[in-house]
Amino acid sequence: MSTQEEILAMEICECGTKNVAQAITLFQNTSLPFKKAKKLVTECDKNCCRSALTKLYDMTFFGKFDYDEIERQIALRHDRTKRILEGLKSDA
C-alpha cells in the first residue's frame, strides 16, 4: 500500500494533467454536477477514468476519503488499459 502523500500525487486520468490532490481541490471548490466537474479534471469527454473520478467525487461530497480505494480504482484502470493493449498486440 502506498502512503497518503503518494496516492495524492498519483495521476487521476491520463487525459488531463491533474493528480488526485488537484482533483479533490477542484471537486471541493465547485458546485457543478459530476459530469461537468469531471471535465474540469480530465479536460475531455472520455470515460476511461469515470469509476475513479465518481468515487473521488462522492468522497469529496461526503468529506471522508478512502485513499486505499482511490489507489485501487487507479490500479484497476491501469490493469484494464494494460489488458486492452496486450489484446491489441496479440491480434496484430
C-alpha positions as CSV (number, residue, x, y, z in Angstrom):
1,M,0.0,0.0,0.0
2,S,1.1,3.5,-0.8
3,T,1.2,6.3,1.6
4,Q,-1.4,9.1,1.6
5,E,1.1,11.5,0.0
6,E,1.9,9.0,-2.8
7,I,-1.8,8.5,-3.5
8,L,-2.4,12.2,-3.6
9,A,0.4,12.6,-6.1
10,M,-0.9,9.9,-8.5
11,E,-2.3,10.9,-11.8
12,I,-6.1,10.5,-11.7
13,C,-6.5,10.3,-15.5
14,E,-4.2,10.2,-18.5
15,C,-6.3,12.7,-20.4
16,G,-5.6,15.5,-18.0
17,T,-2.6,16.5,-16.1
18,K,-4.2,16.6,-12.7
19,N,-3.3,14.4,-9.8
20,V,-5.6,13.2,-7.0
21,A,-4.9,16.1,-4.8
22,Q,-5.8,18.6,-7.6
23,A,-8.9,16.7,-8.4
24,I,-10.1,16.8,-4.8
25,T,-9.4,20.6,-4.7
26,L,-11.4,21.1,-7.9
27,F,-14.3,19.0,-6.7
28,Q,-14.3,20.8,-3.3
29,N,-14.4,24.2,-4.9
30,T,-17.2,23.6,-7.4
31,S,-21.0,23.3,-7.1
32,L,-21.2,21.7,-10.6
33,P,-22.8,18.3,-11.1
34,F,-20.3,15.3,-11.6
35,K,-20.4,15.3,-15.4
36,K,-19.3,19.0,-15.6
37,A,-16.9,18.8,-12.7
38,K,-15.3,15.8,-14.3
39,K,-14.4,17.9,-17.3
40,L,-12.5,20.3,-15.1
41,V,-10.3,17.4,-14.0
42,T,-9.9,15.4,-17.2
43,E,-10.4,18.2,-19.8
44,C,-12.1,15.6,-22.0
45,D,-15.4,13.7,-22.5
46,K,-13.9,10.1,-22.3
47,N,-15.0,7.5,-19.8
48,C,-11.5,6.0,-19.2
49,C,-11.3,7.2,-15.6
50,R,-15.0,7.5,-14.8
51,S,-15.0,5.0,-12.0
52,A,-12.1,6.5,-10.1
53,L,-13.5,10.0,-10.5
54,T,-17.0,9.0,-9.5
55,K,-15.7,7.6,-6.2
56,L,-13.5,10.6,-5.6
57,Y,-16.4,13.0,-6.3
58,D,-18.6,11.1,-3.8
59,M,-15.8,11.0,-1.2
60,T,-15.4,14.8,-1.6
61,F,-19.1,15.3,-1.3
62,F,-19.3,13.3,2.0
63,G,-15.9,14.7,3.2
64,K,-14.4,11.3,4.0
65,F,-11.6,9.9,1.8
66,D,-10.6,6.3,1.5
67,Y,-7.1,6.5,0.0
68,D,-6.8,2.7,-0.4
69,E,-10.0,2.7,-2.5
70,I,-8.7,5.6,-4.6
71,E,-5.4,3.7,-5.2
72,R,-7.4,0.5,-6.1
73,Q,-9.5,2.3,-8.6
74,I,-6.5,3.8,-10.3
75,A,-4.8,0.4,-10.4
76,L,-7.9,-1.2,-11.9
77,R,-7.9,1.4,-14.7
78,H,-4.2,0.7,-15.4
79,D,-4.8,-3.0,-15.4
80,R,-7.8,-2.6,-17.8
81,T,-5.7,-0.5,-20.1
82,K,-2.8,-3.0,-20.0
83,R,-5.2,-5.9,-20.9
84,I,-6.5,-3.9,-23.8
85,L,-3.1,-3.1,-25.1
86,E,-2.0,-6.7,-24.8
87,G,-5.0,-7.9,-26.7
88,L,-4.3,-5.4,-29.5
89,K,-0.6,-6.7,-29.7
90,S,-1.7,-10.3,-29.9
91,D,-4.2,-9.6,-32.7
92,A,-1.5,-7.9,-34.8
